[in-house]
């Protein structure tokens, strides 16, 4: 998964062994792939599309073969974020490019993931779409996107019309046009609001000019994070206009000029209260007229010290003089504190006064707010909507309501887009029905050999709610189809059930069963999944891989079905034994044989390399190569080392015997294993190529 662009996690990058290490050690995974036809031509086309150099051609056993080198290096950035550096044939490519080129070459079939996918409608469609032309899927996906954009455009225009705010008296008669009296009234309203807008603009410009110094860098931190409340409000007033902030949130009141004027008035009142508090602080500290100020207390202390002694020398005199010196220092500090509150141009009170006494009349601001509310009440609307109402009245007066002009065109465009998308959905639906019919027949023919005599798989297609008239355009999948996979069991003629454990009361042999995700056992699902993959290569893998056969992933690729060069089955034979397990092994072997597709749209196919992870002796015997994977024990570390090795000859016979019987009857087990290997070789040699 990693080398083909799968998901990576930071734990894959080893941490430094010592604290002296400056950076993490990168992890690298790479793979060299030998490519033949048909993958060779298709991958070559994709490489050229992404600007990657062609393969290095080599001659192997008289066949034209080329090498594809994939490499991915993982490392951690300084912030701890995982980074991927990807290369194909030593050329640097993006992770997306690596995934698009390499992922289709490999299929991993995880029986647990695939079984779960049977219960998801989108995954079942993905399986079927493996057999559908990429061109049909791409066209349907494109038509869906065009239709979605057309719907969005129409909805935006309708929203603009719905958001137009007009006086209630005008709204009731707007559809019938305006007579002369109504038009005069409309002109009066527009002139009135024009004048009020001009008044607001002049006041806003004067306000910002008076506070220009406060808005300078001298009074604010460089990043603005330490700006006081009034400065933040003024910064908003710099950006906002009568009509609000462009591209603002329509549901947020913070983007209205009226809101910010109210906030500014509250901030001014807050600063005035701060100025009163600063004056009180100054008087408490340094006022000589306030009986409880710190400076008066200091003077009273000095007078008391003078009354203690009139000596000009001696220990008492020296002690009192020392105290007087300390009082002088305290007085100097008090004076410094007083000057920081009120004494120079950068004192606390001077700063606060610059915020309040700017030449802008607060009474004028109160008058503007009062008139704003009065105009809103006059037109029966919210004060926040007054500028919007002004714009709507202007458009009505000029006969230039843009949304009304654009709506018919948008609705017509949406109708055409709907027709195109609906037709594309019908074409895709017909193709899916054809694939479903063929898949049902092919899988049903395979099931008896897997121990499911009398069982059939029926892939039934139905339409989503809305059908072709109101086609689905969500992100789950393309088209309007829903696929149901039904596993049915037929009662035999003599009244016995071929399906053990499925008693039937139907004397006429009617099939019983239901959706496979509901009625199928784990073993039945495994067998059906393998049958589906055999009949429609890549279909099950498409539900397990990070790369799927969706329209988005096939976009721009050649419309030819490319079988994967390798399919990895992860315990596909789980919950299966006996004759069914042997048949599954034969099916896997058949998938590795060269074959020619009966579909004229496909080119000749060589068999895929099949890698099966299994605990079944019969399946292991069928393989051409047997690799043992063992987990060891390391007493010095918490990690468990993995050991892999190839077994052949006597060692393979012993390993298959162990798989068949464990430690029981080892001699007889080896004889059985030898027979399995001999019969498997005979089956492979007689299989059609």
N, C-alpha and C positions, 0 to 999 in steps of 0.2 A: 504493500500500500504506500509506503513512504517514497519509494523510488518512482512511483507513478503519480505522485502528487497528492497522496492521501493526507489525512490530518496528522499533525505532529504535536507533541507536548514538550514543555521545557525539560521534563525529567529525562528525556533522551540525550540531553547534552550533559556529559560528566562534569561534576564540580571539581575545582582545583584541589589537589591533594594537600597543599600547604597554604598558609596565609600569604606567603611571599609571591604566590602566582599572581600575575597581573591580569590575566584574562582566562576565561573558560576554554577548555579544549573542544574544538568543534567535532561534531560527529558527521561521518560521511557514509552514505549508502550508495552503491553503484551497481549497475547490471549491464552486461553485454548480451544483446539479443541477436540470434541468427534468424534472418528473415528470408522467406521464400515467397512465391506467389500464392495467394492473391494479395497477402498483406504488403508485399514489397512495393507494388505499384501504388497502392492507396496511401501508405505511409510516406512514400516518396513525394506524392502530390501534396500532402499536408506539410511536409518539411519545407518544400519550396514556397508554400503559401506563407509560412512563418519566417522565411528567410534563413533557414538552417541549411548548412552544406549537405550535399547528398551523402549516401553511405559510402564506405570503402568497399569496393567489390572484391570478392575472393572466389576462388573456384574450389568447391568441396565435393569430392566424389562425382565429378563431372557435372554438378548442378551449379547454376548461377545463384550464389548466395551473397548477401551483404550483411554487414554488421551495423547494429544500432547501439550506441553507447549512451546510457542514461546515468546521470550522476546528480545527487542532491546533498548539499552540505548544510548542516544545522548548527547555529551558534546563537548565543545570547547577547543582546545589546547591553549597553551600560545601564539602561533602565530595567533590564530583566526581560525584555520582549524577545520572543523567538523570531529569528531571521532564517530565511531559506535562500540559498544560492543554488540555482538549478542550471544544469548544462546538458545539452544534447549534442553528441559528436563534438565535444569541446567548445561549443558555442554557448554563450550565456543566454538563457531564456527566462521568461517569467514563470512563476509557479503555475499560472493558468495555462500557459502554452505547454508546459511539461505534462499537465493533467490531460489536456485535449489530445495530445499526440500519443502518450503512453497508456493512458487508462483503457482505451478500447482494445488494446492488445492483450489484456489479461482479464479474466473473469474469476471471481472468488465466490463460490456457492456455499454459504453458511446455512445449513439446514434449519437451524433455530431461527435465524433472521428471515429466511425465505418462508418458513411456516407461518411466522407472524405476519409477513407481507400478504399472505393469502386472505387475511381478514381486513385488509385496507383496500378500498375501491381504487384509489389512485395507483397503488402498486400492481393491482391486477391489470389495470389498463396499460401500465408500463410494460408488463410482460407481453401483452398482445401487440403493443406498438413496436416491439422488436421485429415483427414480421411485416410492418407497414412501411411503405415508401417514405423515406426521409423528406422527399419533396412535398408530399401531402401534409406531413406534420409541420414542416416549416411554413408552408402557405397558410395553414390554419392558424398557426401561432402569430404570423404577421397580420392576418385579417383580424384576429382578436385584439392585437395591440392597436390597430387602426380604429377599430370600433370603440375600444376603451377611451382613446383620446377624443374621439368624436363625442362620446357621451359626456366626458369631462368638460369639453368646450361648451356644450349646450347647458350643462348644469351651472357652469360659471356665469353664463349670460343670464340665466334665469335667476341666479342668486343676486346678480347686480340689479336686476329689475325689482326683485323682492326687497332689496335693501334700500331702494330709493325712498326717501322720507319726504312727504308732502303734507301740507296742512290738511286737516281732516275735511274741511269744507271743499277743498279742491279735489281731493281723492274721490269723493262721491260722484263728481261730474266730469272727471278727467277723460273718461272713455267716450263721452258724447261731444267733445270739442269745446271751444270757448266762444261765448258770445262777446259782444263789445264791452259790456259791463264787466264780465269776468276777466277779460284781457286787461282792462284798465286796472282792476284790482291786482292782477298778477304783476303788472309793471310797477305798481306802487310798492308791493312787497319786495320785489327785486331791488328797486332803488333804495328802499329803507335798509335792506340787508347789505347792499353795496356800501352805503355810508357807514354802517356799523363795522363792516370788515375793515374799511380804511381807518377808522378810529382805533380799532384793535391793533392794526399793523403799526401805526404811528406810535402808540403807547408801547408796544413790544420793542420796537427799535430804540426808543428813548430809554427804556428800562435796561436793555442789554448794553447800551452805550455808557450809562451811568455805572454799571457794574463791571465794566471792562477790566479795571485794575484787579478786582476781586477774582476774576476768572483767569488772570494771568498765572504763570508758573510760580510767582513769588508767594502766592497764598495757597498753593495746592501741591501735593506730593506728585512726583513724576508719573506714577502709574495711576493716579486718581483714586487709589484705594482709601486715602485718608481724607477725601473731600467731605466737608461738613454738609449738613442737610440743605442749606440754602444754595450752596454751590451746585449740588447735584440737580436741584430744581432749575437753576439758571442754565445749566448745561443742556437740560431737556428743552428749555425754551429757545435755545439757540437752534435746535434741529426741527422744531415743530412749527407748523403754520396754521392758518385759519382752517385749512382743509385736513389737518392731521399729518401724520408721518406716512410717507408712501411705503407700501408693502408692510404695513403694520398689522398687528393682530386685531381683527375687527371685534373680538370679544374682550379686549383689554381697554379699560378706561384710562390707563396711564398715557395713551397716545393721543388724548384729546387736549387741545389748547385750554379749554375750560378747566379741566382737572388740574393742569399745571399752574394756572393763575390762582386757583383756590389754594394749592399747596404753597405757592409763593407768599400769599397773604398770611397763611399760618406760620410759615418760617419767619417772616418779618415780626410777627407778634411774639414768637419764641425768642428772637434776638433782643427785642425790647425788654422782655422779662430777664434775659441774661444781663443786659446793661444795668437794670435796676439792682440785680444781685451783685454785680461788680462794684457799683457805687457803694452798696452797703458794706462790702468787704473792705473797701478803701477807708470808709469812715470807722469801721471797727479796728482798723490797724493804725491809722496815722492822723485821725482828726483830733485837733486840740479842743474843739467845741463839744465833742461827744464825751460825756463823763466816763464811759466804760471802754474807751479805746485803749489800745496797747500803748500808744505814745503817752497818753495822760497817766496811765498806770506807772510807766517808767519815770516820769517827772515826779510823781508822788513818792516813789521809792527813793529817788535822789534827795528829796527834801527830808525824808525821815532819817536818812543816813547823816545828813548835816547836823541833825539835832542830837545825835548820839554823843558826840564829843567835839570840843573846841580846841583840843591839843594840836600843836604844830609839829610834834615829833613823838617818837616812842612806838612801841609795837601796835597799839590800838590805831594810831594815826596811819601807820603803814598798811594795816589791814583794810581800813576804810578807803584809803586811796586806791588800793588794788581793786576793791569792789566798784569804785567810781569808774576806773578804767574799763572794767567789764561792762558796766552800764553804757559807757560811751560806744563800745563796740556793738552792743545790742541796739542802741539808737541808730547807728550807721546802717545796720542790717535792716532795721525797720524802715528806714528811709529808702533803702534799695528796693525792698518789697513794695513799698508804696508807689515808687516810680514805675515798677513793672506793671502795676494796676492802672495808674493814671499819672503820666509824667513825661511821655515822649510819643513819637509817631508810631512806634511799634508796641505800645503798651496794650493791655487787655481792653481797656475802654476805648482806645483809639481804633482798634480793630473792629470792635462791635459797632462803633459809631459809623465806620465806613460801610457797614452792612445796612444800616438803617437810614442815615442822613445822606441821601444821594441826590436829592433834588427831585426824585420821583414822589409824587403825592400819593400816600396810601388812601386818602380820601377819593382820589381819582380812580384808583383800583377798585375801591368799594362801589363807586358809582358805575363802573363798567360791569362789574359782576351783577349789580342790581338790574341794570338795563338788559343784560344778557338773559337773565331769568324772566324779565318782563316780556321780551320778544318771544321766548320759548312758550310761555303761557298763552300769548296771543295766538300762536299758531297751533296750540294744542299738542306740543311735542316736548321731548326731553331737552334740557339745556345742552346736554352733550351732543345732541343730534342737530343743533341749529346750523352749523356750517354745511352739513350734508343736505339739509333741507334747502339751504341757499343754492347749492349746486343743482339740486333737482329742479328748483323753480327756474333757474337760468336755462336748463335744458328744455323745459316745457315751453318757455317763452320763445326760444330760438327754434323750436321744433326739431331739435337735434339730440334726441334721446338715442344715443349710439346703440345701446343694448337692444332696443326695439328694432333697429335696422338689421342688426346682426343675427337676431334670433331665427328668422325664417331660413336664412342660409345655413345656420348651424343645424337646425332640425332636419333640413334636407340632406346635409352631409351625413348626419347620424343615420338617417333612413337608408342611404346608399351603402354605408359601412355595415349596417345590420344585414342587408341583403347579401353582401359579399361574404360576410362572416358566416351567415346561415348556410350559404351554398358550400363554403369550405368545410363546414361541420358535416354536411350531408355526404360530401365526398369522403371525408375521413371516416364517417360512420359506416359507409358501405364497405370501405376497405377493411375496417375492423371486423365487420360481420363475416367477411370472406375468410380472414385469418382465424376467427373464432370457430367457424365451421370446419376448416381443415384441421385445426388443432384438436378439436373435439374428436374427430374421426381417427387421427393419428394416435392420440393418447389412448383412446379406447382400444385400438388394435394392440397396443403394447401391454395394457394392464393384465390380460390373462397370463402372460409369461412372468409377471411379477407376483403371481399368487392371488390375483383379484379377478378370478373367473366370474362372469356374470355381472361385472361392474363396468360402468361407463362414466366418462367425464363429459359433461355438457357445459359448454361456455355459452351462456345466454346473455344477450345484449338488450338493454333497455335504455330509455332516455331519461335524463334528469328532468326535474320540474321546470317547465317552461319550454322544453323541447327545442325545435328549430325556430319557432316564432320568437321566443325570448331566450336565446342561447346563453349558457353559462359563460362568464368571462372572468372568473376568479383565477387565482394563482395555483390551485391544487393540480390541475391538469388542463389540457386543451380539449376542445370538443364538448359534446353534450352527452356522451355515452357513460353508462355504468355497466360493468361486466360482472356477472355472477358465475362462479365456478361451482357447479353442482356435481357431487359424487353420488351416483345412483346405483342400486343393487337390484338386479333382476332375479325374480323367483324362477327356479327351473321348472321344466314341464312336469316332472314327476312330483312336484310339491315340496321338494327339499330345497333348502336355501344354500346356494353356493357361497353366500357370505355368512360365515359362522357368526353366531351371536346376533343375527338380524332376523328374528322370526317374522313371518308375514301371514296375515290372515286373508290375503287377496288370492282367491282361487284361480284367477285369470292371469297371474304372473305380472301384475303391474309393478313397475319399479318403485323402490322406496329409497329414501335418502334425503339429501338437502345440501345446503351450502357446505362445502368441504371444510371450511374453517370451524363449522359448528358440529358436524357429524363425523368428520374424519379423525381416526386415531393418529398417534404420532407416527406409527409405522406406515399407515396408509398415506399420510401426507408426504413422507419421505419418498415413497415409491412413485406417487403422482408427480412430485416435483422433478424427479429424475426423468420420468416419461415426458414431461413438458419440455425440459431442457434438451432431451434427445430429439423431440419433434421440432422444437423451435430454439436452436442454439443461441445462447446469450440471453434468453428471456429471464431465467431465474437469476442469473448473475446481475442483471440490470437492477434488481431490487436489493442486492447486497452491496454493490460497489458504490464508492463515492461519486463515480462518473456514471450517469445514467443515459439511456438512449432517448432523451427528451428532445423536443424541438430546439430548445436553447443550445444544447450541447452538440447537436448535429448541424447547427446553422453554419453554412458556408462550406460544408464538407461534400465530397463527391457522393452522389446518391447510389452507392453500391453497398451491399451488405458484406461486411468484413468479419469473418469468423475470428474469434480470438486465437492467438497463437498458443495460449495456455489457459486451461480451466482448472482451478483448484477447488476440489470438493472437500469440504470439512465435515467428515462423518455423515455423508449422505446416506449411508447404510445403517444409521442408528435405528434401533427398534425393529430391525429387519433381520431375519435369519432363514436358514434352510434353503429351499429352492428359489425363493424370492431374492435372497442375497446373491446366489449364483447368477441369476438373470441380471441383477443390477450390475454385477461385475462384467458380464458380457456387453451390456449397453455402454458401460464406460469404455470398454475396449473398442467397441464399434466407433465411438466418437473420435478415437485417435487414428482411425483409418482414413485414407484418402477417399474422397467422394466427389461427385459432380452434382450440383444442384439441378433440380428439375425446373426451377424458375428461370426463365430466359433472361430476367433482369439481373441475375447473379452470374458471376464468373465461376470458374472451376474452383473447388475448395479442397485444400489439403487438410487432413485431420488435425485437430488441436492436440497439443501436448496435454495429457490428462495427469494431474497430480491428485491422488486421493489419500486423505488422512483417514485411517480406518483401524479398527480392532478386529476386523473380520478376516479369518484365515483364507476363505475362498476368494475374497476380493484381492487380498495380497498375492495369492498364487497367480492370479490372472495378469498381474503387472509384469512389464518387461524388466523393470528395475525396482529393487526393493531397498529402501533406505530406512534404517532404524533410528529412532530419536529417543534418547534416554535422558532422564533428569538425574544427575548425580548428587552426591552429598559432599559438602565442604565444611569441615568442623571449624575452620579458621574464619569463616565468613558467613553472614546471614543469607547471602545469595546462593542459589542452587545452580551449579554449572550444567550446561546442556551439551550432550555429546551426540553426534550423528555419524553414522558409518553405513557403508553399502555392504549388504550380505549377498552371497552368491554360492552356488554349489551346495556343499554340505552345511555351511553356516546358514544359508537361507532355509534349507529343509528343517534345520533345528529351530529356527525362529518361527516358521509357520506352524511347526508342531507345538511350540510354546503358546502361540496365539490360539490354537485350537483346543488345547487341553490343560494349559498351565503346567503344573508339575506332575499331573496324573498320567499314568500309563505312557511314559515317555517313548518306549519302544514302538508300541502300536501307533502312537501319535506321529512318529517320524514316518512310518509306513504310509499313514493316511496323508501326511503332508507331501510325500513323494508322489502319491497318486494325484493329489490336487495339482501339483506343478505339471505333471505329465499331461493331464487332461486339459489344463489351461493352455499349454503350448499347442496341443492339437486343435483347440477351438480357435486360437489366434491364426494358425496356419491355414485353416479352412474358411476363415471369415472372408467374405467378398471385399475387394478393395475398390 
